[in-house]
Amino acid sequence: MKKVLFAGLLIIIILYAFRQLVYNPYKWKKAINTPEHKLQLGSFIFSKQRGSNGSQSMQTNYFIFKVIEINGDYVRLSVIRQLSEKDKIRSGFSTKKEAYKDLKESIQKVTITPILPEDLYKGSSSFTINDYLLDKYPSLQKSRYYSEDVKSSTDPREYFSLVYSKEKIIAKGKLVPWIISNSDKPELAERLSENIELIVN
């Protein structure tokens, strides 16, 4: 009986390893070479990331990014989020699981408004829909989804807050960030990499 269980467990491990090391990379490389899923300016990147839920346990966070700049190996992203409704403050900045799933199919049809970061703090509650935002960004009447309209910055630490390696995205399907650590020279942080689930154009 123990031998049967061991053999079954071994088969599961082998199949999992094959999927992770062979099938998934093949599937990714095949997809990223198609117009619908190739990396380009304006692409939407979907990523499921593991993180702390504030206690000792972990949870899955769902993020959607828009590619706003490609410069050599630097791919700069802006997070797609949804403004809170009036008097209904959202907790956290990740996308809800259900919305994440729906947006994988409909992101191209959704109105996403670029908003200046300083405008997100206007009004009584930050990151909440209000008269000021509706007046300045009328497209928010159609949808509360937005991206931060970040501009190029001369401050390296600010610029590299959401910059990832183009090579790692294409070759491995991972978001590997460029960071400024102990010097002014950016470096790749493989330890902080996150998996990409899908790229949509």
PELIN-V431039 format. One record per residue. N is the residue number from 0. RES is the residue in one letter. OMEGA is omega in whole degrees, 0 to 359 (NA if undefined). Layout:
N|RES|OMEGA  N|RES|OMEGA
This chain:
0|M|180  1|K|180  2|K|179  3|V|179  4|L|180  5|F|180  6|A|179  7|G|179  8|L|179  9|L|178  10|I|179  11|I|180  12|I|180  13|I|179  14|L|179  15|Y|180  16|A|179  17|F|181  18|R|183  19|Q|187  20|L|185  21|V|187  22|Y|182  23|N|176  24|P|178  25|Y|181  26|K|180  27|W|182  28|K|178  29|K|182  30|A|187  31|I|177  32|N|177  33|T|181  34|P|183  35|E|187  36|H|180  37|K|179  38|L|178  39|Q|178  40|L|181  41|G|178  42|S|172  43|F|182  44|I|179  45|F|184  46|S|173  47|K|186  48|Q|178  49|R|180  50|G|181  51|S|178  52|N|179  53|G|176  54|S|182  55|Q|182  56|S|182  57|M|177  58|Q|177  59|T|176  60|N|184  61|Y|183  62|F|174  63|I|181  64|F|171  65|K|179  66|V|183  67|I|179  68|E|172  69|I|183  70|N|185  71|G|178  72|D|181  73|Y|174  74|V|183  75|R|185  76|L|171  77|S|183  78|V|174  79|I|179  80|R|179  81|Q|177  82|L|176  83|S|172  84|E|178  85|K|178  86|D|177  87|K|184  88|I|178  89|R|177  90|S|178  91|G|184  92|F|179  93|S|179  94|T|177  95|K|184  96|K|183  97|E|180  98|A|178  99|Y|180  100|K|180  101|D|183  102|L|176  103|K|181  104|E|190  105|S|187  106|I|182  107|Q|181  108|K|184  109|V|175  110|T|179  111|I|186  112|T|173  113|P|182  114|I|176  115|L|183  116|P|182  117|E|180  118|D|181  119|L|180  120|Y|180  121|K|180  122|G|184  123|S|180  124|S|181  125|S|177  126|F|180  127|T|178  128|I|180  129|N|184  130|D|180  131|Y|181  132|L|180  133|L|180  134|D|182  135|K|182  136|Y|183  137|P|181  138|S|177  139|L|175  140|Q|181  141|K|184  142|S|178  143|R|178  144|Y|181  145|Y|169  146|S|179  147|E|181  148|D|183  149|V|179  150|K|176  151|S|183  152|S|176  153|T|178  154|D|184  155|P|183  156|R|177  157|E|182  158|Y|185  159|F|180  160|S|178  161|L|178  162|V|185  163|Y|183  164|S|177  165|K|181  166|E|182  167|K|178  168|I|184  169|I|186  170|A|189  171|K|183  172|G|182  173|K|172  174|L|178  175|V|187  176|P|165  177|W|181  178|I|171  179|I|184  180|S|184  181|N|178  182|S|179  183|D|181  184|K|180  185|P|179  186|E|179  187|L|180  188|A|181  189|E|183  190|R|182  191|L|185  192|S|177  193|E|181  194|N|172  195|I|178  196|E|186  197|L|169  198|I|182  199|V|175  200|N|NA
